[in-house]
């Protein structure tokens, strides 16, 4: 088990904590349960769970938009725990964890909630077709208008 001495010694509490308030998954060995990711930084997060965890306990967290992250329990309160990630999250991970396109994972066999057309993200090819199609349409309208103006003057 990793000890607190193996963690970075700089004061990571100065990092701006980003409120997330999203479900996550706590994994300890083969056990898995749903938790709440309360807030997050690139170096750690605060989780809320009824499970009894001990300081310096190694856990794995599943964070939507980020993936699975190994962490060490740094502190505890009544039902909240501060977890220090064993590896700093990459740039953009906090934004990804807080994005609206992140779908909560079900902790049982039920499929995730259905998404609407506005919830889906367009693939690069779909975006390119939409941009080119819109451009061609707008230029066609502009040329037709100019053609009409030129022929009405003559």
N, C-alpha and C positions, 0 to 999 in steps of 0.2 A: 504494500500500500504506500502511496506517495505521502510524503510528509509536507507540512506547511513550509518547511525550510527549502523545499524544492521549487516552490512558487516564486514568482518574481518578487523582489524585495521592494520595488518602488510602490508608492502609495497610489493604488488604483482607484481609490474612492473619489479622487478628484475628477474622474471621467464623468461626463454628462450621462446620467441615467435616462434611458428612453423608456417611457411607459409602453408596455405591449398589451397586457391584459388578454392574452390568447392562450388557448389550450396547448399543452405540450405532453410529452411522454417521458416518464421516469423509468429507467431500466437499471435494475440491480441484479446482476447475474441473469437468470432466465425470467425473473419476475418483471412485469411491465404494468404500469398503471398511469392513468391520466392525471395531469397536474395543471396548474395555472402558471404560466410564465408572466410574472407581475411586471418586472422591468428588466432591462438588459443593457450592457455595455459590451465593448469588444473583448473585455477581460473576464466578464462574469455576468451573473443574473440573480434575481431573487425569484424563488419559486414558492408556491403555496400548495401544501399537501397535508393530508392527515397522517401520512406515513411517518413513523419515527425514524429520523436520520441522526447520525452522530457527526460532530465535527471531525474533519480529516477523512471522512468516508468517501471512497471513490464511487461516483455514479456516472451514468451515461444519460444525457438529456436529448430528447428528440424535439427540435425546435422547428416549427413550420417556416419554410423559406430559407432555413439555414442548413438543416440536416441534423445528424447526430453529432454530439459534442461530448467529450469526456470532461468531467469536472470534479472538483473536490469540495465537499461541504465545508465552508469557512466559518459559518456562524448559524445560530438558530434562535428563533423566538418561539412563540406558542405554536403556530402552524406555518411559519414562513422560514425559509432557509436562504442564506446567501451562498452561492456556488461560484467558485473561481475556476474558470476554464483552464485546462492544462496547456492549451495552445490558444494564443490570441486569435480571435475571429478575423477573417480577411476583410479588407475594405469593402463596403457595400452590404455586409451581412446584416447590420442593424436595420438598414432600409429594407432589405429583403424580409426580415422578420416582422416588419411593421407594415408591409404592403397589403393593400386591399385585396390583391389577387391570391392571397394565401388561403387555402381551404383547411378548415379544422379536420384533423384525422379522427375517425371513429375508433373507439377502443374495443369495439366488438366487430361482428361480421356484417354490420349494416353498411351499405354503400354511402359515400358522402352525398350531401344534399345536391339536388340537381342544380345546374347552373343555367342562367339565361344567356342570350346572345351577347348581352352587355358585360357579362362576367368573364367571357373568354378572351384570351390574348391572341391577337393575330400573329400568324407566323410571318417571317420575313417575305416569303413569296406572295402571300396575301396582301401585305402592306404595299409591296412594289406594284402589283397589279392595280390596286386601288389608286395609288398615286399616278401611275401612267394613264389609267383610264380617266381619272378626273382631269388630268392635264390635257389630254386629247379632246375631251368634251368641251372644256372651257375655251381652248384655242379654236375649235370648230365654231362655237357660238360667236367668238370675237371676229373670226374671218367672215362668217355669214353676215354679221352686222355691218362690217366694213364694206363688203360686197354690195349690200343693199344701199348703203349711203352713197357709194360711188355711182351706182346705176340710177339712183333717184336724182342726182345732181346733173347728170348728162342729159 
